[in-house]
Amino acid sequence: MKAFKFDWFILPLIGIAVVLLMWQISSKTWAKELPTPHKTWEASKDYVLKPFEKRGEMDQGILRFTWYSLILVAKGYAIALIIGTPIGFCLGLSKAFTKTFDPIIQVLRPVSPLAWLPLGLVLFLGAGKQASELGALFTIAICAMWPTVLNTAVGVRAIPQDYLNVAKVLKLSRWKTLTKVMIPATMPYMFTGFRLSLGIAWLVIVAAEMLTGRPGVGGFLWQEYNALLYEHIILCIITIGVVGFVLDRLMSLVESRFKTA
Amino acid sequence: MPYLELKSVSKGYGSNGSRTEVLRDVNLSIEQGEFVAIVGYSGAGKTTLMSILAGLIRPDTGSVTLEGREMSGPGPDRGLVFQNYSLLPWLTVAENVRLAVDQVFPEKTEAGRAAHATEFIEMVNLAPARDKRPHELSGGMRQRVSVARTLAMNPKVLLLDEPLSALDALTRANLQDEIARIRAQQKQTVVLITNDPDEAILLADRVVPLTAGPNATLGESFIVDLPHPRDRKALNHSPRFRELRRDISEYLLRSRQDRHATVTRKLILPDIDPEDLSVPRNMLGRTRPLRSSEAREATVEVSS
C-alpha cells in the first residue's frame, strides 16, 4: 500500500480501534466479567482526569501512583547501574574474573523477580517499616543489573586494539587509559545495557508493589483486583504500558547521543 | 654509533605445532635524521616489524636500541602513525591532538599545550577542521590528524606504518608531498613502511626491501641519491629514479620467486600424533593425544 499523507497518525489509530472493538466483543460474549471499554473509562475517569489527587493511601490519581513507582524504580535502577557497570568492566577486562563469576551470573540471571522479592524482604527484616521498600529496591537492583553487566562486558571486550595501542604509545596511565579510552569506547554498549535494564526495572516494580502492597501502580492494581474493581486493573495495565514505552523512548534518545561513529 | 638499531630480531606466531616465523634475523641501523623506507609485500611482516620498532610487541630474539638504550616497551619517543589512523572517534581533531600533548608535556601550562597542539594542527593544514570529529573527515584528513598527533609528541623517531595505503591515488600523492615538506621542516628521523616502491624512492634517503615472508628479512639497502626536494613529475624522467625502481622491484620479485620453490607433499604420519604441550590442558583431566585416524587430513608443506 502506498503511504498516504497522515499514515503515521491514521494507521496507529486504526490499530487502536481494532483492539477496542475486539475488547468490546470479548466483554459482550465470552468474558462477561471483563468490563467494556466504555465502562472502564467511566470508572477510571476520576483517576485520569485528576491524576494528582490524593483521596487516601490507596486511592490516588493515577499519575501520583506512577510517580511513587517511578521514584522507587529510579532508586533501584541507580543501584543496579552503580553495581552493574563496574562488574561488567571487571568481566570484560579479566579472564580470571569471568571464569570465576560467569557461572554464578548465568545462574542468577534467569531468576524471576517474584523469587527474589521474598528473599529481599527476609534480608531487610530488621529494618522494620523500611523492610518492604528495601526489599523492593533489592529486587529491582538485582534483576535489572544483568543487561548492564553483560553489555558492558561485551563492550569492553569489543574495544578495538587500535585504541589500546594509542594508549600504549602515549604511555597513558592505567587510570587515564580507563577514563580517556576504555569508558568512552564502551559507552554505546553500556547505554544499550542501561536501556534494557530500565525496561526490566519497570517490569519488576509492578511485581514488587503487588507483593508488598506499597502505594504505586502495581499496588493499586492488586488492591483493585481484590476489591473486584476490574475496570481499574485495565487502567493500570494501560498506564504501565505507556510509561514503559515512554521510558524506553527516552533512553534510546539518550543512547543515540552517545553513539560514536 | 647508529641512532636506531635492530639487531638479529626475529618474531614468530603460533605455538610449536603450527608455528610460523614471520621475521627472521632482521638487522637495521638508522642514523639520526635519516629517512629510511622499508618496502615489502603485503603479508610479509611489515606491520609486525613496525610494531616491534614501536615496542607494541616484543621480538622473540634480538634487540631494539634507540640512542644506545635498549627499548622494552612502547613510548612517546617513537611516534607511530597507524595504518588505520586510530583516532578516538569521540574526540574532536583538537582533542585527539591534545590527548597526546597533555600526556607528553605535562610540565607545560594549559595555554602552552593548547598553542602546541594548534601549531601541529596548522602544520597539517587542518585548522578549519579542528572541532570536527573523525567520522566527519575524509580518509586523507584523518591521516593528517594522526600525523599531527604523532608529530605533536615530538618523537625522536617518526614511524609511519603504511600511512597512505588506505587512500586514493590523488590524496596519496598530496599527502606524500606533505610528508616530504614536514620532514624537510622537522629534520626528523623517519622510518616509513610501504608497499609502493615509488613512494619509497620519492620520500626516503634509503630504501630497504623486506623479502617475502614467512621468514622475511631485510635485504641490502638502496641509497636514494636524488637531491631534495624531489619533484614527482621530474622524477619520472630521471634515469636514476627508474634505475632504482627497477632494481628494487627486481630484488623483491626475486625474493618472491625463491619462496615459490616449495613442494606440497602428503606425508603419511604414524598413528599417534605428538602431543602439543603448549596447549592448555583440559580442566576435566588430561586429554589423550589424537590418533591420526581421528584427526582431519593434513597437508604438510615442506620446502625443498
Interface residues (C-beta under 8 A of the other chain):
Chain A: D162 Y163 N165 V166 K168 V169 L170 K171 L172 K176 K180 V181 P184 A185 M187 T260 A261
Chain B: A54 L56 G73 P74 G75 P76 R78 G79 L80 F82 N84 S86 L88 P89 W90 L91 L99 A100 Q103 V104 R133 P134 H135 M153
